[in-house]
Amino acid sequence: MVVDKMRFGPVQSPSEYETLSWMETIADLLVDSGLVLMDIEIITESVGVIIATR
């Protein structure tokens, strides 16, 4: 399991989120490491769940 904060959409206060990775970047890294993305659930602009399996 990988847990990290990431951006899922545009932010309203960039200073709070400017160092967070974009969800697409994290998803690409998971795929590049051999995982298959099963689902992505966006909860808020900085909270979400990426479900991946080998």
N, CA, C and O of each residue as an XYZ file, in Angstrom:
216
protein
N       0.841     -1.172      0.000
C       0.000      0.000      0.000
C       0.890      1.240      0.000
O       1.891      1.306      0.714
N       0.510      2.203     -0.801
C       1.221      3.474     -0.853
C       0.256      4.557     -0.399
O      -0.868      4.642     -0.896
N       0.685      5.373      0.529
C      -0.172      6.452      1.022
C       0.591      7.756      0.906
O       1.724      7.864      1.373
N      -0.029      8.744      0.285
C       0.595     10.048      0.150
C      -0.482     11.052     -0.221
O      -1.515     10.685     -0.781
N      -0.245     12.304      0.088
C      -1.146     13.352     -0.375
C      -0.777     13.693     -1.807
O       0.394     13.654     -2.184
N      -1.773     14.023     -2.591
C      -1.537     14.408     -3.981
C      -2.666     15.305     -4.438
O      -3.730     15.346     -3.822
N      -2.432     16.014     -5.510
C      -3.452     16.905     -6.073
C      -4.348     16.122     -7.013
O      -3.861     15.388     -7.873
N      -5.657     16.274     -6.854
C      -6.613     15.643     -7.748
C      -7.308     16.660     -8.643
O      -8.035     16.273     -9.558
N      -7.105     17.926     -8.405
C      -7.761     18.945     -9.212
C      -7.201     20.307     -8.900
O      -6.244     20.433     -8.136
N      -7.797     21.339     -9.494
C      -7.314     22.695     -9.249
C      -7.429     23.049     -7.763
O      -8.352     22.611     -7.077
N      -6.504     23.826     -7.296
C      -6.510     24.199     -5.876
C      -6.924     25.656     -5.716
O      -6.683     26.491     -6.588
N      -7.547     25.935     -4.594
C      -7.993     27.293     -4.348
C      -6.929     28.118     -3.645
O      -6.909     29.340     -3.787
N      -6.050     27.483     -2.898
C      -4.961     28.199     -2.236
C      -3.648     27.492     -2.572
O      -3.203     26.620     -1.826
N      -3.031     27.866     -3.686
C      -1.844     27.169     -4.181
C      -0.709     27.040     -3.171
O       0.024     26.052     -3.212
N      -0.541     27.992     -2.278
C       0.581     27.920     -1.357
C       0.511     26.679     -0.469
O       1.549     26.148     -0.076
N      -0.692     26.212     -0.148
C      -0.839     25.028      0.685
C      -0.518     23.745     -0.070
O      -0.104     22.760      0.542
N      -0.698     23.738     -1.367
C      -0.589     22.507     -2.138
C       0.505     22.531     -3.196
O       0.623     21.582     -3.970
N       1.301     23.583     -3.251
C       2.236     23.718     -4.363
C       3.282     22.606     -4.422
O       3.854     22.369     -5.485
N       3.546     21.921     -3.313
C       4.545     20.855     -3.332
C       3.944     19.464     -3.516
O       4.681     18.480     -3.567
N       2.621     19.367     -3.618
C       1.998     18.058     -3.798
C       2.101     17.603     -5.244
O       1.997     18.406     -6.171
N       2.304     16.312     -5.421
C       2.333     15.733     -6.766
C       0.922     15.667     -7.330
O      -0.051     15.563     -6.582
N       0.816     15.725     -8.642
C      -0.467     15.545     -9.308
C      -0.833     14.070     -9.271
O       0.041     13.207     -9.350
N      -2.111     13.783     -9.151
C      -2.600     12.413     -9.129
C      -2.122     11.651    -10.355
O      -1.763     10.478    -10.253
N      -2.114     12.302    -11.508
C      -1.683     11.631    -12.731
C      -0.226     11.172    -12.636
O       0.122     10.111    -13.155
N       0.617     11.956    -11.984
C       2.021     11.594    -11.817
C       2.149     10.348    -10.952
O       2.897      9.430    -11.291
N       1.422     10.310     -9.835
C       1.455      9.155     -8.949
C       0.898      7.932     -9.669
O       1.467      6.845     -9.565
N      -0.193      8.091    -10.390
C      -0.791      6.978    -11.129
C       0.201      6.441    -12.165
O       0.348      5.227    -12.305
N       0.876      7.327    -12.887
C       1.879      6.899    -13.876
C       3.014      6.122    -13.218
O       3.472      5.116    -13.761
N       3.468      6.578    -12.060
C       4.539      5.883    -11.345
C       4.099      4.484    -10.912
O       4.879      3.534    -10.992
N       2.870      4.359    -10.460
C       2.362      3.041    -10.079
C       2.309      2.100    -11.283
O       2.710      0.940    -11.185
N       1.817      2.598    -12.411
C       1.749      1.789    -13.632
C       3.154      1.420    -14.104
O       3.404      0.275    -14.481
N       4.073      2.392    -14.084
C       5.452      2.130    -14.501
C       6.137      1.084    -13.623
O       7.066      0.411    -14.068
N       5.676      0.948    -12.371
C       6.279     -0.039    -11.474
C       5.635     -1.410    -11.612
O       5.983     -2.338    -10.881
N       4.695     -1.543    -12.547
C       4.114     -2.847    -12.828
C       2.734     -3.076    -12.239
O       2.194     -4.176    -12.353
N       2.154     -2.070    -11.617
C       0.818     -2.220    -11.047
C      -0.247     -1.875    -12.080
O       0.014     -1.139    -13.032
N      -1.437     -2.407    -11.888
C      -2.581     -2.107    -12.742
C      -3.562     -1.287    -11.923
O      -3.980     -1.708    -10.844
N      -3.932     -0.114    -12.433
C      -4.890      0.735    -11.731
C      -6.279      0.130    -11.856
O      -6.743     -0.170    -12.956
N      -6.933     -0.044    -10.717
C      -8.278     -0.609    -10.696
C      -9.342      0.479    -10.568
O     -10.419      0.376    -11.154
N      -9.028      1.528     -9.792
C     -10.011      2.594     -9.572
C      -9.313      3.819     -9.003
O      -8.282      3.704     -8.339
N      -9.872      4.981     -9.262
C      -9.419      6.232     -8.663
C     -10.661      6.934     -8.136
O     -11.588      7.220     -8.894
N     -10.678      7.210     -6.836
C     -11.809      7.899     -6.224
C     -11.334      9.239     -5.694
O     -10.479      9.300     -4.810
N     -11.887     10.303     -6.231
C     -11.539     11.649     -5.802
C     -12.512     12.062     -4.709
O     -13.727     12.064     -4.912
N     -11.966     12.412     -3.544
C     -12.797     12.817     -2.416
C     -12.817     14.337     -2.309
O     -13.893     14.934     -2.255
N     -11.651     14.974     -2.276
C     -11.520     16.423     -2.347
C     -10.343     16.707     -3.262
O      -9.763     15.782     -3.831
N      -9.980     17.989     -3.414
C      -8.886     18.323     -4.336
C      -7.528     17.803     -3.876
O      -6.605     17.724     -4.687
N      -7.377     17.449     -2.607
C      -6.105     16.896     -2.157
C      -6.250     15.539     -1.469
O      -5.282     15.018     -0.915
N      -7.431     14.976     -1.500
C      -7.656     13.672     -0.875
C      -8.350     12.762     -1.878
O      -9.347     13.135     -2.497
N      -7.812     11.582     -2.023
C      -8.404     10.616     -2.905
C      -7.784      9.255     -2.691
O      -6.866      9.103     -1.885
N      -8.274      8.280     -3.398
C      -7.806      6.914     -3.262
C      -7.483      6.384     -4.650
O      -8.296      6.483     -5.569
N      -6.300      5.827     -4.792
C      -5.933      5.113     -6.012
C      -5.828      3.645     -5.633
O      -5.043      3.290     -4.754
N      -6.596      2.797     -6.272
C      -6.544      1.368     -6.004
C      -5.815      0.704     -7.158
O      -6.198      0.833     -8.321
N      -4.744     -0.015     -6.801
C      -3.925     -0.670     -7.805
C      -3.586     -2.076     -7.334
O      -3.563     -2.346     -6.133
N      -3.325     -2.968     -8.276
C      -2.978     -4.340     -7.960
C      -1.877     -4.812     -8.892
O      -1.646     -4.225     -9.950
N      -1.207     -5.869     -8.490
C      -0.155     -6.447     -9.349
C      -0.747     -7.388    -10.343
O      -0.023     -7.970    -11.149
